Amino acid sequence: MDNQAKVIDIIHRVTGNAVQIDPDESLFDAGILDSFALTDVIAEVEKEFSIKVPDSDLTPRKFSSISRIVSYIEAKVY
């Protein structure tokens, strides 16, 4: 499973929402994520990819779309 598929799976598990949007579309505007679910998604991303997201990075802008989340993970992992 590639990173994008893993992120989609995490968002689906946390929110229970189907994630059938363009990877660049805002997860917030699409109603898939809200600020409460974002913290749970980030916690799951940390576990899945063995990374630590510092408090300074906890902004909705950095995690607003699937593409942004994947880019963030790849910058931390690779």
PQR file with spaces between the fields and no chain letter, atoms N, CA, C, O and H, PARSE charges and radii, in Angstrom:
ATOM       1  N    MET     1       0.866   -1.178    0.000 -0.4000 1.5000
ATOM       2  CA   MET     1       0.000    0.000    0.000 -0.0000 2.0000
ATOM       3  C    MET     1       0.910    1.237    0.000  0.5500 1.7000
ATOM       4  O    MET     1       1.832    1.332    0.811 -0.5500 1.4000
ATOM       5  N    ASP     2       0.647    2.181   -0.911 -0.4000 1.5000
ATOM       6  CA   ASP     2       1.470    3.387   -0.953 -0.0000 2.0000
ATOM       7  C    ASP     2       1.019    4.381    0.116  0.5500 1.7000
ATOM       8  O    ASP     2      -0.009    4.185    0.764 -0.5500 1.4000
ATOM       9  H    ASP     2      -0.101    2.104   -1.569  0.4000 1.0000
ATOM      10  N    ASN     3       1.794    5.443    0.291 -0.4000 1.5000
ATOM      11  CA   ASN     3       1.516    6.411    1.352 -0.0000 2.0000
ATOM      12  C    ASN     3       0.149    7.069    1.195  0.5500 1.7000
ATOM      13  O    ASN     3      -0.553    7.283    2.183 -0.5500 1.4000
ATOM      14  H    ASN     3       2.629    5.602   -0.235  0.4000 1.0000
ATOM      15  N    GLN     4      -0.230    7.388   -0.032 -0.4000 1.5000
ATOM      16  CA   GLN     4      -1.534    8.008   -0.238 -0.0000 2.0000
ATOM      17  C    GLN     4      -2.657    7.070    0.195  0.5500 1.7000
ATOM      18  O    GLN     4      -3.604    7.502    0.851 -0.5500 1.4000
ATOM      19  H    GLN     4       0.340    7.213   -0.835  0.4000 1.0000
ATOM      20  N    ALA     5      -2.562    5.810   -0.160 -0.4000 1.5000
ATOM      21  CA   ALA     5      -3.582    4.834    0.232 -0.0000 2.0000
ATOM      22  C    ALA     5      -3.622    4.672    1.747  0.5500 1.7000
ATOM      23  O    ALA     5      -4.695    4.518    2.330 -0.5500 1.4000
ATOM      24  H    ALA     5      -1.793    5.459   -0.694  0.4000 1.0000
ATOM      25  N    LYS     6      -2.457    4.706    2.383 -0.4000 1.5000
ATOM      26  CA   LYS     6      -2.406    4.601    3.849 -0.0000 2.0000
ATOM      27  C    LYS     6      -3.081    5.803    4.503  0.5500 1.7000
ATOM      28  O    LYS     6      -3.814    5.653    5.480 -0.5500 1.4000
ATOM      29  H    LYS     6      -1.585    4.832    1.910  0.4000 1.0000
ATOM      30  N    VAL     7      -2.832    6.994    3.964 -0.4000 1.5000
ATOM      31  CA   VAL     7      -3.451    8.203    4.518 -0.0000 2.0000
ATOM      32  C    VAL     7      -4.968    8.152    4.335  0.5500 1.7000
ATOM      33  O    VAL     7      -5.712    8.490    5.256 -0.5500 1.4000
ATOM      34  H    VAL     7      -2.237    7.116    3.170  0.4000 1.0000
ATOM      35  N    ILE     8      -5.423    7.742    3.182 -0.4000 1.5000
ATOM      36  CA   ILE     8      -6.864    7.614    2.939 -0.0000 2.0000
ATOM      37  C    ILE     8      -7.477    6.617    3.917  0.5500 1.7000
ATOM      38  O    ILE     8      -8.559    6.857    4.452 -0.5500 1.4000
ATOM      39  H    ILE     8      -4.819    7.467    2.434  0.4000 1.0000
ATOM      40  N    ASP     9      -6.799    5.515    4.148 -0.4000 1.5000
ATOM      41  CA   ASP     9      -7.289    4.508    5.094 -0.0000 2.0000
ATOM      42  C    ASP     9      -7.363    5.079    6.509  0.5500 1.7000
ATOM      43  O    ASP     9      -8.339    4.841    7.221 -0.5500 1.4000
ATOM      44  H    ASP     9      -5.920    5.320    3.714  0.4000 1.0000
ATOM      45  N    ILE    10      -6.351    5.821    6.916 -0.4000 1.5000
ATOM      46  CA   ILE    10      -6.352    6.436    8.254 -0.0000 2.0000
ATOM      47  C    ILE    10      -7.526    7.391    8.394  0.5500 1.7000
ATOM      48  O    ILE    10      -8.247    7.347    9.390 -0.5500 1.4000
ATOM      49  H    ILE    10      -5.559    6.014    6.337  0.4000 1.0000
ATOM      50  N    ILE    11      -7.723    8.255    7.402 -0.4000 1.5000
ATOM      51  CA   ILE    11      -8.825    9.222    7.470 -0.0000 2.0000
ATOM      52  C    ILE    11     -10.158    8.495    7.535  0.5500 1.7000
ATOM      53  O    ILE    11     -11.040    8.889    8.299 -0.5500 1.4000
ATOM      54  H    ILE    11      -7.137    8.290    6.593  0.4000 1.0000
ATOM      55  N    HIS    12     -10.317    7.448    6.748 -0.4000 1.5000
ATOM      56  CA   HIS    12     -11.569    6.678    6.769 -0.0000 2.0000
ATOM      57  C    HIS    12     -11.790    6.025    8.135  0.5500 1.7000
ATOM      58  O    HIS    12     -12.899    6.070    8.668 -0.5500 1.4000
ATOM      59  H    HIS    12      -9.601    7.128    6.128  0.4000 1.0000
ATOM      60  N    ARG    13     -10.757    5.425    8.698 -0.4000 1.5000
ATOM      61  CA   ARG    13     -10.881    4.775   10.017 -0.0000 2.0000
ATOM      62  C    ARG    13     -11.234    5.771   11.106  0.5500 1.7000
ATOM      63  O    ARG    13     -12.078    5.490   11.957 -0.5500 1.4000
ATOM      64  H    ARG    13      -9.856    5.388    8.265  0.4000 1.0000
ATOM      65  N    VAL    14     -10.598    6.929   11.085 -0.4000 1.5000
ATOM      66  CA   VAL    14     -10.818    7.931   12.134 -0.0000 2.0000
ATOM      67  C    VAL    14     -12.183    8.585   12.012  0.5500 1.7000
ATOM      68  O    VAL    14     -12.883    8.761   13.010 -0.5500 1.4000
ATOM      69  H    VAL    14      -9.912    7.158   10.394  0.4000 1.0000
ATOM      70  N    THR    15     -12.565    8.945   10.794 -0.4000 1.5000
ATOM      71  CA   THR    15     -13.793    9.723   10.620 -0.0000 2.0000
ATOM      72  C    THR    15     -15.017    8.881   10.289  0.5500 1.7000
ATOM      73  O    THR    15     -16.149    9.291   10.547 -0.5500 1.4000
ATOM      74  H    THR    15     -11.996    8.802    9.984  0.4000 1.0000
ATOM      75  N    GLY    16     -14.788    7.709    9.719 -0.4000 1.5000
ATOM      76  CA   GLY    16     -15.909    6.905    9.252 -0.0000 2.0000
ATOM      77  C    GLY    16     -16.463    7.416    7.933  0.5500 1.7000
ATOM      78  O    GLY    16     -17.434    6.869    7.409 -0.5500 1.4000
ATOM      79  H    GLY    16     -13.869    7.376    9.509  0.4000 1.0000
ATOM      80  N    ASN    17     -15.848    8.468    7.393 -0.4000 1.5000
ATOM      81  CA   ASN    17     -16.304    9.064    6.129 -0.0000 2.0000
ATOM      82  C    ASN    17     -15.590    8.435    4.943  0.5500 1.7000
ATOM      83  O    ASN    17     -14.403    8.120    5.019 -0.5500 1.4000
ATOM      84  H    ASN    17     -15.059    8.912    7.818  0.4000 1.0000
ATOM      85  N    ALA    18     -16.305    8.257    3.867 -0.4000 1.5000
ATOM      86  CA   ALA    18     -15.677    7.815    2.626 -0.0000 2.0000
ATOM      87  C    ALA    18     -14.791    8.946    2.127  0.5500 1.7000
ATOM      88  O    ALA    18     -15.168   10.116    2.191 -0.5500 1.4000
ATOM      89  H    ALA    18     -17.270    8.513    3.805  0.4000 1.0000
ATOM      90  N    VAL    19     -13.627    8.594    1.636 -0.4000 1.5000
ATOM      91  CA   VAL    19     -12.671    9.602    1.174 -0.0000 2.0000
ATOM      92  C    VAL    19     -12.529    9.450   -0.329  0.5500 1.7000
ATOM      93  O    VAL    19     -11.598    8.813   -0.822 -0.5500 1.4000
ATOM      94  H    VAL    19     -13.321    7.644    1.584  0.4000 1.0000
ATOM      95  N    GLN    20     -13.464   10.044   -1.041 -0.4000 1.5000
ATOM      96  CA   GLN    20     -13.474    9.938   -2.490 -0.0000 2.0000
ATOM      97  C    GLN    20     -13.409   11.333   -3.088  0.5500 1.7000
ATOM      98  O    GLN    20     -14.347   11.796   -3.737 -0.5500 1.4000
ATOM      99  H    GLN    20     -14.219   10.561   -0.640  0.4000 1.0000
ATOM     100  N    ILE    21     -12.268   12.000   -2.851 -0.4000 1.5000
ATOM     101  CA   ILE    21     -12.058   13.339   -3.383 -0.0000 2.0000
ATOM     102  C    ILE    21     -10.692   13.391   -4.067  0.5500 1.7000
ATOM     103  O    ILE    21      -9.859   12.502   -3.896 -0.5500 1.4000
ATOM     104  H    ILE    21     -11.506   11.623   -2.324  0.4000 1.0000
ATOM     105  N    ASP    22     -10.489   14.430   -4.825 -0.4000 1.5000
ATOM     106  CA   ASP    22      -9.195   14.661   -5.450 -0.0000 2.0000
ATOM     107  C    ASP    22      -8.150   14.842   -4.339  0.5500 1.7000
ATOM     108  O    ASP    22      -8.441   15.491   -3.335 -0.5500 1.4000
ATOM     109  H    ASP    22     -11.166   15.152   -4.964  0.4000 1.0000
ATOM     110  N    PRO    23      -6.958   14.290   -4.494 -0.5600 1.5000
ATOM     111  CA   PRO    23      -5.933   14.400   -3.450  0.2800 2.0000
ATOM     112  C    PRO    23      -5.570   15.838   -3.082  0.5500 1.7000
ATOM     113  O    PRO    23      -5.056   16.077   -1.990 -0.5500 1.4000
ATOM     114  N    ASP    24      -5.827   16.797   -3.972 -0.4000 1.5000
ATOM     115  CA   ASP    24      -5.507   18.193   -3.681 -0.0000 2.0000
ATOM     116  C    ASP    24      -6.689   18.977   -3.111  0.5500 1.7000
ATOM     117  O    ASP    24      -6.532   20.130   -2.710 -0.5500 1.4000
ATOM     118  H    ASP    24      -6.245   16.602   -4.859  0.4000 1.0000
ATOM     119  N    GLU    25      -7.849   18.367   -3.073 -0.4000 1.5000
ATOM     120  CA   GLU    25      -9.044   19.041   -2.551 -0.0000 2.0000
ATOM     121  C    GLU    25      -8.970   19.127   -1.037  0.5500 1.7000
ATOM     122  O    GLU    25      -8.434   18.229   -0.386 -0.5500 1.4000
ATOM     123  H    GLU    25      -7.976   17.430   -3.399  0.4000 1.0000
ATOM     124  N    SER    26      -9.500   20.195   -0.479 -0.4000 1.5000
ATOM     125  CA   SER    26      -9.487   20.398    0.972 -0.0000 2.0000
ATOM     126  C    SER    26     -10.388   19.382    1.674  0.5500 1.7000
ATOM     127  O    SER    26     -11.570   19.248    1.358 -0.5500 1.4000
ATOM     128  H    SER    26      -9.935   20.924   -1.007  0.4000 1.0000
ATOM     129  N    LEU    27      -9.805   18.685    2.618 -0.4000 1.5000
ATOM     130  CA   LEU    27     -10.572   17.730    3.423 -0.0000 2.0000
ATOM     131  C    LEU    27     -11.567   18.453    4.326  0.5500 1.7000
ATOM     132  O    LEU    27     -12.609   17.902    4.681 -0.5500 1.4000
ATOM     133  H    LEU    27      -8.845   18.794    2.875  0.4000 1.0000
ATOM     134  N    PHE    28     -11.239   19.685    4.694 -0.4000 1.5000
ATOM     135  CA   PHE    28     -12.123   20.482    5.549 -0.0000 2.0000
ATOM     136  C    PHE    28     -13.312   21.007    4.748  0.5500 1.7000
ATOM     137  O    PHE    28     -14.456   20.924    5.193 -0.5500 1.4000
ATOM     138  H    PHE    28     -10.393   20.132    4.405  0.4000 1.0000
ATOM     139  N    ASP    29     -13.030   21.550    3.558 -0.4000 1.5000
ATOM     140  CA   ASP    29     -14.119   22.075    2.712 -0.0000 2.0000
ATOM     141  C    ASP    29     -15.065   20.966    2.267  0.5500 1.7000
ATOM     142  O    ASP    29     -16.259   21.202    2.083 -0.5500 1.4000
ATOM     143  H    ASP    29     -12.101   21.617    3.196  0.4000 1.0000
ATOM     144  N    ALA    30     -14.530   19.751    2.093 -0.4000 1.5000
ATOM     145  CA   ALA    30     -15.352   18.615    1.672 -0.0000 2.0000
ATOM     146  C    ALA    30     -16.158   18.030    2.832  0.5500 1.7000
ATOM     147  O    ALA    30     -16.996   17.151    2.630 -0.5500 1.4000
ATOM     148  H    ALA    30     -13.560   19.560    2.243  0.4000 1.0000
ATOM     149  N    GLY    31     -15.902   18.519    4.045 -0.4000 1.5000
ATOM     150  CA   GLY    31     -16.636   18.031    5.209 -0.0000 2.0000
ATOM     151  C    GLY    31     -16.147   16.693    5.735  0.5500 1.7000
ATOM     152  O    GLY    31     -16.831   16.051    6.533 -0.5500 1.4000
ATOM     153  H    GLY    31     -15.221   19.232    4.209  0.4000 1.0000
ATOM     154  N    ILE    32     -14.977   16.269    5.298 -0.4000 1.5000
ATOM     155  CA   ILE    32     -14.425   14.985    5.743 -0.0000 2.0000
ATOM     156  C    ILE    32     -13.705   15.142    7.073  0.5500 1.7000
ATOM     157  O    ILE    32     -13.808   14.278    7.944 -0.5500 1.4000
ATOM     158  H    ILE    32     -14.422   16.790    4.650  0.4000 1.0000
ATOM     159  N    LEU    33     -12.983   16.233    7.229 -0.4000 1.5000
ATOM     160  CA   LEU    33     -12.256   16.503    8.471 -0.0000 2.0000
ATOM     161  C    LEU    33     -12.749   17.781    9.113  0.5500 1.7000
ATOM     162  O    LEU    33     -13.200   18.707    8.439 -0.5500 1.4000
ATOM     163  H    LEU    33     -12.900   16.934    6.521  0.4000 1.0000
ATOM     164  N    ASP    34     -12.655   17.812   10.431 -0.4000 1.5000
ATOM     165  CA   ASP    34     -12.819   19.052   11.183 -0.0000 2.0000
ATOM     166  C    ASP    34     -11.645   19.124   12.158  0.5500 1.7000
ATOM     167  O    ASP    34     -10.823   18.208   12.200 -0.5500 1.4000
ATOM     168  H    ASP    34     -12.290   17.060   10.979  0.4000 1.0000
ATOM     169  N    SER    35     -11.558   20.182   12.926 -0.4000 1.5000
ATOM     170  CA   SER    35     -10.392   20.361   13.789 -0.0000 2.0000
ATOM     171  C    SER    35     -10.280   19.263   14.844  0.5500 1.7000
ATOM     172  O    SER    35      -9.171   18.934   15.268 -0.5500 1.4000
ATOM     173  H    SER    35     -12.226   20.926   12.891  0.4000 1.0000
ATOM     174  N    PHE    36     -11.388   18.698   15.270 -0.4000 1.5000
ATOM     175  CA   PHE    36     -11.346   17.625   16.264 -0.0000 2.0000
ATOM     176  C    PHE    36     -10.795   16.334   15.659  0.5500 1.7000
ATOM     177  O    PHE    36      -9.959   15.664   16.265 -0.5500 1.4000
ATOM     178  H    PHE    36     -12.288   18.965   14.926  0.4000 1.0000
ATOM     179  N    ALA    37     -11.265   15.995   14.476 -0.4000 1.5000
ATOM     180  CA   ALA    37     -10.800   14.775   13.813 -0.0000 2.0000
ATOM     181  C    ALA    37      -9.347   14.903   13.372  0.5500 1.7000
ATOM     182  O    ALA    37      -8.629   13.906   13.298 -0.5500 1.4000
ATOM     183  H    ALA    37     -11.945   16.540   13.984  0.4000 1.0000
ATOM     184  N    LEU    38      -8.913   16.121   13.081 -0.4000 1.5000
ATOM     185  CA   LEU    38      -7.537   16.325   12.626 -0.0000 2.0000
ATOM     186  C    LEU    38      -6.534   15.815   13.654  0.5500 1.7000
ATOM     187  O    LEU    38      -5.548   15.180   13.279 -0.5500 1.4000
ATOM     188  H    LEU    38      -9.496   16.932   13.141  0.4000 1.0000
ATOM     189  N    THR    39      -6.756   16.071   14.918 -0.4000 1.5000
ATOM     190  CA   THR    39      -5.810   15.612   15.942 -0.0000 2.0000
ATOM     191  C    THR    39      -5.756   14.088   15.985  0.5500 1.7000
ATOM     192  O    THR    39      -4.686   13.516   16.189 -0.5500 1.4000
ATOM     193  H    THR    39      -7.557   16.587   15.222  0.4000 1.0000
ATOM     194  N    ASP    40      -6.884   13.431   15.797 -0.4000 1.5000
ATOM     195  CA   ASP    40      -6.905   11.964   15.765 -0.0000 2.0000
ATOM     196  C    ASP    40      -6.194   11.423   14.527  0.5500 1.7000
ATOM     197  O    ASP    40      -5.484   10.421   14.600 -0.5500 1.4000
ATOM     198  H    ASP    40      -7.753   13.896   15.631  0.4000 1.0000
ATOM     199  N    VAL    41      -6.388   12.090   13.393 -0.4000 1.5000
ATOM     200  CA   VAL    41      -5.714   11.675   12.160 -0.0000 2.0000
ATOM     201  C    VAL    41      -4.204   11.827   12.330  0.5500 1.7000
ATOM     202  O    VAL    41      -3.444   10.938   11.945 -0.5500 1.4000
ATOM     203  H    VAL    41      -6.965   12.904   13.333  0.4000 1.0000
ATOM     204  N    ILE    42      -3.772   12.934   12.896 -0.4000 1.5000
ATOM     205  CA   ILE    42      -2.338   13.147   13.097 -0.0000 2.0000
ATOM     206  C    ILE    42      -1.760   12.090   14.030  0.5500 1.7000
ATOM     207  O    ILE    42      -0.664   11.588   13.782 -0.5500 1.4000
ATOM     208  H    ILE    42      -4.389   13.656   13.208  0.4000 1.0000
ATOM     209  N    ALA    43      -2.468   11.747   15.090 -0.4000 1.5000
ATOM     210  CA   ALA    43      -1.996   10.701   16.004 -0.0000 2.0000
ATOM     211  C    ALA    43      -1.830    9.373   15.278  0.5500 1.7000
ATOM     212  O    ALA    43      -0.853    8.660   15.505 -0.5500 1.4000
ATOM     213  H    ALA    43      -3.358   12.156   15.292  0.4000 1.0000
ATOM     214  N    GLU    44      -2.773    9.040   14.411 -0.4000 1.5000
ATOM     215  CA   GLU    44      -2.684    7.794   13.646 -0.0000 2.0000
ATOM     216  C    GLU    44      -1.556    7.846   12.617  0.5500 1.7000
ATOM     217  O    GLU    44      -0.885    6.842   12.380 -0.5500 1.4000
ATOM     218  H    GLU    44      -3.567    9.619   14.227  0.4000 1.0000
ATOM     219  N    VAL    45      -1.347    9.003   12.012 -0.4000 1.5000
ATOM     220  CA   VAL    45      -0.234    9.174   11.064 -0.0000 2.0000
ATOM     221  C    VAL    45       1.093    8.962   11.791  0.5500 1.7000
ATOM     222  O    VAL    45       1.993    8.304   11.270 -0.5500 1.4000
ATOM     223  H    VAL    45      -1.892    9.819   12.205  0.4000 1.0000
ATOM     224  N    GLU    46       1.209    9.520   12.997 -0.4000 1.5000
ATOM     225  CA   GLU    46       2.431    9.345   13.778 -0.0000 2.0000
ATOM     226  C    GLU    46       2.706    7.867   14.039  0.5500 1.7000
ATOM     227  O    GLU    46       3.840    7.406   13.911 -0.5500 1.4000
ATOM     228  H    GLU    46       0.477   10.054   13.420  0.4000 1.0000
ATOM     229  N    LYS    47       1.673    7.140   14.402 -0.4000 1.5000
ATOM     230  CA   LYS    47       1.830    5.693   14.665 -0.0000 2.0000
ATOM     231  C    LYS    47       2.177    4.924   13.398  0.5500 1.7000
ATOM     232  O    LYS    47       3.115    4.127   13.385 -0.5500 1.4000
ATOM     233  H    LYS    47       0.752    7.515   14.506  0.4000 1.0000
ATOM     234  N    GLU    48       1.421    5.164   12.340 -0.4000 1.5000
ATOM     235  CA   GLU    48       1.578    4.412   11.095 -0.0000 2.0000
ATOM     236  C    GLU    48       2.949    4.615   10.462  0.5500 1.7000
ATOM     237  O    GLU    48       3.538    3.673    9.931 -0.5500 1.4000
ATOM     238  H    GLU    48       0.659    5.811   12.351  0.4000 1.0000
ATOM     239  N    PHE    49       3.459    5.848   10.517 -0.4000 1.5000
ATOM     240  CA   PHE    49       4.699    6.162    9.820 -0.0000 2.0000
ATOM     241  C    PHE    49       5.890    6.347   10.761  0.5500 1.7000
ATOM     242  O    PHE    49       6.984    6.705   10.324 -0.5500 1.4000
ATOM     243  H    PHE    49       2.981    6.613   10.949  0.4000 1.0000
ATOM     244  N    SER    50       5.670    6.103   12.047 -0.4000 1.5000
ATOM     245  CA   SER    50       6.734    6.234   13.057 -0.0000 2.0000
ATOM     246  C    SER    50       7.418    7.598   12.986  0.5500 1.7000
ATOM     247  O    SER    50       8.644    7.702   12.938 -0.5500 1.4000
ATOM     248  H    SER    50       4.782    5.813   12.401  0.4000 1.0000
ATOM     249  N    ILE    51       6.594    8.630   12.982 -0.4000 1.5000
ATOM     250  CA   ILE    51       7.112    9.992   12.989 -0.0000 2.0000
ATOM     251  C    ILE    51       6.510   10.748   14.159  0.5500 1.7000
ATOM     252  O    ILE    51       5.520   10.309   14.745 -0.5500 1.4000
ATOM     253  H    ILE    51       5.598    8.546   13.021  0.4000 1.0000
ATOM     254  N    LYS    52       7.101   11.876   14.500 -0.4000 1.5000
ATOM     255  CA   LYS    52       6.560   12.753   15.532 -0.0000 2.0000
ATOM     256  C    LYS    52       6.234   14.081   14.875  0.5500 1.7000
ATOM     257  O    LYS    52       7.094   14.688   14.237 -0.5500 1.4000
ATOM     258  H    LYS    52       7.906   12.233   14.025  0.4000 1.0000
ATOM     259  N    VAL    53       5.011   14.530   15.023 -0.4000 1.5000
ATOM     260  CA   VAL    53       4.585   15.821   14.504 -0.0000 2.0000
ATOM     261  C    VAL    53       4.689   16.818   15.656  0.5500 1.7000
ATOM     262  O    VAL    53       3.914   16.746   16.610 -0.5500 1.4000
ATOM     263  H    VAL    53       4.312   14.037   15.541  0.4000 1.0000
ATOM     264  N    PRO    54       5.645   17.748   15.574 -0.5600 1.5000
ATOM     265  CA   PRO    54       5.792   18.714   16.665  0.2800 2.0000
ATOM     266  C    PRO    54       4.597   19.660   16.743  0.5500 1.7000
ATOM     267  O    PRO    54       3.911   19.892   15.747 -0.5500 1.4000
ATOM     268  N    ASP    55       4.357   20.197   17.922 -0.4000 1.5000
ATOM     269  CA   ASP    55       3.231   21.108   18.118 -0.0000 2.0000
ATOM     270  C    ASP    55       3.260   22.270   17.133  0.5500 1.7000
ATOM     271  O    ASP    55       2.211   22.755   16.711 -0.5500 1.4000
ATOM     272  H    ASP    55       4.915   20.008   18.731  0.4000 1.0000
ATOM     273  N    SER    56       4.459   22.719   16.767 -0.4000 1.5000
ATOM     274  CA   SER    56       4.568   23.852   15.837 -0.0000 2.0000
ATOM     275  C    SER    56       4.019   23.513   14.450  0.5500 1.7000
ATOM     276  O    SER    56       3.708   24.413   13.670 -0.5500 1.4000
ATOM     277  H    SER    56       5.312   22.326   17.110  0.4000 1.0000
ATOM     278  N    ASP    57       3.900   22.228   14.142 -0.4000 1.5000
ATOM     279  CA   ASP    57       3.361   21.801   12.842 -0.0000 2.0000
ATOM     280  C    ASP    57       1.866   21.496   12.881  0.5500 1.7000
ATOM     281  O    ASP    57       1.281   21.154   11.854 -0.5500 1.4000
ATOM     282  H    ASP    57       4.153   21.497   14.775  0.4000 1.0000
ATOM     283  N    LEU    58       1.257   21.612   14.025 -0.4000 1.5000
ATOM     284  CA   LEU    58      -0.163   21.267   14.156 -0.0000 2.0000
ATOM     285  C    LEU    58      -1.060   22.400   13.663  0.5500 1.7000
ATOM     286  O    LEU    58      -1.760   23.049   14.441 -0.5500 1.4000
ATOM     287  H    LEU    58       1.733   21.889   14.860  0.4000 1.0000
ATOM     288  N    THR    59      -1.020   22.614   12.374 -0.4000 1.5000
ATOM     289  CA   THR    59      -1.876   23.622   11.760 -0.0000 2.0000
ATOM     290  C    THR    59      -2.709   22.962   10.662  0.5500 1.7000
ATOM     291  O    THR    59      -2.197   22.134    9.908 -0.5500 1.4000
ATOM     292  H    THR    59      -0.451   22.087   11.742  0.4000 1.0000
ATOM     293  N    PRO    60      -3.967   23.317   10.571 -0.5600 1.5000
ATOM     294  CA   PRO    60      -4.819   22.704    9.547  0.2800 2.0000
ATOM     295  C    PRO    60      -4.265   22.876    8.132  0.5500 1.7000
ATOM     296  O    PRO    60      -4.476   22.009    7.284 -0.5500 1.4000
ATOM     297  N    ARG    61      -3.566   23.971    7.862 -0.4000 1.5000
ATOM     298  CA   ARG    61      -3.030   24.223    6.523 -0.0000 2.0000
ATOM     299  C    ARG    61      -2.073   23.125    6.085  0.5500 1.7000
ATOM     300  O    ARG    61      -2.079   22.734    4.918 -0.5500 1.4000
ATOM     301  H    ARG    61      -3.394   24.676    8.550  0.4000 1.0000
ATOM     302  N    LYS    62      -1.253   22.621    7.000 -0.4000 1.5000
ATOM     303  CA   LYS    62      -0.273   21.583    6.650 -0.0000 2.0000
ATOM     304  C    LYS    62      -0.940   20.243    6.366  0.5500 1.7000
ATOM     305  O    LYS    62      -0.351   19.382    5.712 -0.5500 1.4000
ATOM     306  H    LYS    62      -1.248   22.938    7.948  0.4000 1.0000
ATOM     307  N    PHE    63      -2.150   20.065    6.847 -0.4000 1.5000
ATOM     308  CA   PHE    63      -2.845   18.778    6.736 -0.0000 2.0000
ATOM     309  C    PHE    63      -4.213   18.926    6.077  0.5500 1.7000
ATOM     310  O    PHE    63      -5.135   18.160    6.358 -0.5500 1.4000
ATOM     311  H    PHE    63      -2.629   20.764    7.379  0.4000 1.0000
ATOM     312  N    SER    64      -4.336   19.925    5.195 -0.4000 1.5000
ATOM     313  CA   SER    64      -5.652   20.240    4.642 -0.0000 2.0000
ATOM     314  C    SER    64      -6.097   19.318    3.513  0.5500 1.7000
ATOM     315  O    SER    64      -7.282   19.264    3.185 -0.5500 1.4000
ATOM     316  H    SER    64      -3.588   20.548    4.967  0.4000 1.0000
ATOM     317  N    SER    65      -5.152   18.592    2.916 -0.4000 1.5000
ATOM     318  CA   SER    65      -5.520   17.692    1.821 -0.0000 2.0000
ATOM     319  C    SER    65      -4.695   16.411    1.911  0.5500 1.7000
ATOM     320  O    SER    65      -3.704   16.347    2.638 -0.5500 1.4000
ATOM     321  H    SER    65      -4.189   18.636    3.182  0.4000 1.0000
ATOM     322  N    ILE    66      -5.109   15.418    1.181 -0.4000 1.5000
ATOM     323  CA   ILE    66      -4.369   14.156    1.153 -0.0000 2.0000
ATOM     324  C    ILE    66      -2.959   14.404    0.634  0.5500 1.7000
ATOM     325  O    ILE    66      -1.995   13.865    1.177 -0.5500 1.4000
ATOM     326  H    ILE    66      -5.915   15.470    0.591  0.4000 1.0000
ATOM     327  N    SER    67      -2.832   15.204   -0.399 -0.4000 1.5000
ATOM     328  CA   SER    67      -1.511   15.496   -0.964 -0.0000 2.0000
ATOM     329  C    SER    67      -0.601   16.183    0.038  0.5500 1.7000
ATOM     330  O    SER    67       0.582   15.854    0.131 -0.5500 1.4000
ATOM     331  H    SER    67      -3.615   15.641   -0.841  0.4000 1.0000
ATOM     332  N    ARG    68      -1.140   17.128    0.785 -0.4000 1.5000
ATOM     333  CA   ARG    68      -0.324   17.820    1.791 -0.0000 2.0000
ATOM     334  C    ARG    68       0.112   16.873    2.905  0.5500 1.7000
ATOM     335  O    ARG    68       1.246   16.950    3.377 -0.5500 1.4000
ATOM     336  H    ARG    68      -2.100   17.395    0.709  0.4000 1.0000
ATOM     337  N    ILE    69      -0.769   15.996    3.318 -0.4000 1.5000
ATOM     338  CA   ILE    69      -0.414   15.036    4.364 -0.0000 2.0000
ATOM     339  C    ILE    69       0.688   14.103    3.866  0.5500 1.7000
ATOM     340  O    ILE    69       1.659   13.846    4.577 -0.5500 1.4000
ATOM     341  H    ILE    69      -1.690   15.934    2.934  0.4000 1.0000
ATOM     342  N    VAL    70       0.534   13.602    2.648 -0.4000 1.5000
ATOM     343  CA   VAL    70       1.540   12.706    2.069 -0.0000 2.0000
ATOM     344  C    VAL    70       2.875   13.427    1.929  0.5500 1.7000
ATOM     345  O    VAL    70       3.915   12.853    2.252 -0.5500 1.4000
ATOM     346  H    VAL    70      -0.254   13.812    2.070  0.4000 1.0000
ATOM     347  N    SER    71       2.870   14.649    1.465 -0.4000 1.5000
ATOM     348  CA   SER    71       4.112   15.422    1.319 -0.0000 2.0000
ATOM     349  C    SER    71       4.773   15.632    2.676  0.5500 1.7000
ATOM     350  O    SER    71       5.994   15.539    2.801 -0.5500 1.4000
ATOM     351  H    SER    71       2.025   15.116    1.203  0.4000 1.0000
ATOM     352  N    TYR    72       3.965   15.914    3.683 -0.4000 1.5000
ATOM     353  CA   TYR    72       4.510   16.110    5.034 -0.0000 2.0000
ATOM     354  C    TYR    72       5.181   14.819    5.520  0.5500 1.7000
ATOM     355  O    TYR    72       6.301   14.844    6.029 -0.5500 1.4000
ATOM     356  H    TYR    72       2.973   15.990    3.582  0.4000 1.0000
ATOM     357  N    ILE    73       4.484   13.705    5.356 -0.4000 1.5000
ATOM     358  CA   ILE    73       5.029   12.409    5.788 -0.0000 2.0000
ATOM     359  C    ILE    73       6.332   12.106    5.054  0.5500 1.7000
ATOM     360  O    ILE    73       7.319   11.705    5.669 -0.5500 1.4000
ATOM     361  H    ILE    73       3.574   13.686    4.942  0.4000 1.0000
ATOM     362  N    GLU    74       6.329   12.298    3.748 -0.4000 1.5000
ATOM     363  CA   GLU    74       7.527   11.968    2.960 -0.0000 2.0000
ATOM     364  C    GLU    74       8.695   12.867    3.330  0.5500 1.7000
ATOM     365  O    GLU    74       9.843   12.427    3.262 -0.5500 1.4000
ATOM     366  H    GLU    74       5.527   12.625    3.248  0.4000 1.0000
ATOM     367  N    ALA    75       8.443   14.111    3.718 -0.4000 1.5000
ATOM     368  CA   ALA    75       9.524   15.002    4.157 -0.0000 2.0000
ATOM     369  C    ALA    75      10.102   14.529    5.488  0.5500 1.7000
ATOM     370  O    ALA    75      11.291   14.709    5.750 -0.5500 1.4000
ATOM     371  H    ALA    75       7.511   14.468    3.773  0.4000 1.0000
ATOM     372  N    LYS    76       9.272   13.930    6.318 -0.4000 1.5000
ATOM     373  CA   LYS    76       9.730   13.442    7.627 -0.0000 2.0000
ATOM     374  C    LYS    76      10.375   12.070    7.558  0.5500 1.7000
ATOM     375  O    LYS    76      11.310   11.791    8.308 -0.5500 1.4000
ATOM     376  H    LYS    76       8.306   13.783    6.105  0.4000 1.0000
ATOM     377  N    VAL    77       9.896   11.213    6.677 -0.4000 1.5000
ATOM     378  CA   VAL    77      10.348    9.817    6.624 -0.0000 2.0000
ATOM     379  C    VAL    77      11.569    9.643    5.730  0.5500 1.7000
ATOM     380  O    VAL    77      12.498    8.911    6.072 -0.5500 1.4000
ATOM     381  H    VAL    77       9.136   11.440    6.068  0.4000 1.0000
ATOM     382  N    TYR    78      11.562   10.306    4.605 -0.4000 1.5000
ATOM     383  CA   TYR    78      12.619   10.048    3.621 -0.0000 2.0000
ATOM     384  C    TYR    78      13.674   11.083    3.676  0.5500 1.7000
ATOM     385  O    TYR    78      14.641   11.021    2.916 -0.5500 1.4000
ATOM     386  H    TYR    78      10.808   10.901    4.327  0.4000 1.0000
